[in-house]
Amino acid sequence: MQATTAANSQKTKKSSVIWVDAKVMNTGAQYANVTPVSVVKGLAEGVLATIKEAHDGKFSSKPYVGTMANKGVSIALTPAWNNKIPAQLKAEINQLSRDIAAGRILALDPVA
């Protein structure tokens, strides 16, 4: 679906998109020109956490919830957009990311 949205954005030149799950450069590089940022699932972090729990004898069936604090979710700017996004805005995004990770700003409640 996001590829369809990105293709439409390229065609109309009226919008940009936010790529989700992985970095656009890894999974849809042809849409980088309309994708300033990707919201990335940190699958490697979740897998490593599960392996560590199993190794340490602490594995449970409790769902792993990826957050900014445990690097299960992150934001990645698309390199082609680096010079198009004002430094002040990038600084604000980085600060918001740190504040969310630290719990100073509450994002959505995790799935129970």
N, C-alpha and C positions, 0 to 999 in steps of 0.2 A: 504494500500500500504506500509506504513512504517513497518508494521509487517512482510510483505513478504521480504522487504529489510533487516530487522534485522535478520530474520530466515536465509537468505542467508549468511549474515555476520557471523552468528554462524557456519554455515556449512563449509564455505570456510576458515574461520579464517584469512581473508585477509583485512578486513575493519571494521570500526566502524560506527555507525550511530548517527545522532542527532534526538532525539524524538521531535515531535512537538505537540502543542495544550495542552498537560497535562504532568505532570511528569510521566516518564516511570514507576516509582515505583507504581503509582496509576492505570495505564491503560495497562501496558505491562511488568510487573515485570520479566517475564521469559526472557526478552531481556536485562535486566540490565547489563549483562556481556559484551555486545557489544555497550552499550549506555552510553558514558561518561557524556553527558549533555542533558537536555531537554529545549526547548524553550516553555514557558508556556503562554497561554492566561489567563489573569486575569478576567475571566467572573464574579466573585463575585464583583469585583471593578466596572465593567460596570453596573451591576444590581443595586448596591447600589447607584451609581451616578444618575441613572435614577429615582430611588425611591426618592432620596433626591430632585431632580429637581421637580418631581411631587408634593411632599409634600410642597415644598417652593413656588409652583405656577409658576415655571419657566420652566416647561417641554416644550421641542420643538421636532420637528421631525428631527432635525439635527442629523446625525449619530454620535454615540459615537465611537471615535477612540482610541483604547488602545495603550498607549505608555509606554516607560520605566519611564517617568516622572510621569504619573498618575497610575502606577503599573498595567496597562492593558496588559503589556507584561513583562516577566522576564526570567531569565536564572537560571536553577537549576542543580547543579552538582549531579550526581548519587552517593549515599553514597559509593557504592562498588568501585568507582573510586577515592575516595578522596585521598587515599595514593598513587595512581598511577600517579596523575597529580602533577607536580612540584609546590612547593609553589610560585615560581616566576611567573609561568604561571597563577595560580589562582589569584594572586595579579593583574596581568595585565588585566585579564578578568574582575575582579571587578572594576578596575579603568576605563576601557572602558565602562562598564555599567553605572557608575556614570557620565562619560563625555557625553554619549549619553543622559541620563536623563536630564542633565543640559543644553543640547543644544550646547555643545562645539564640538561635533562630530555629523554631520548630517547623520541620517540613511535614509531610503527611505522616500520620501515625503508621507504624509498621504493621504488616499483616499479622494477626494473632495466630 
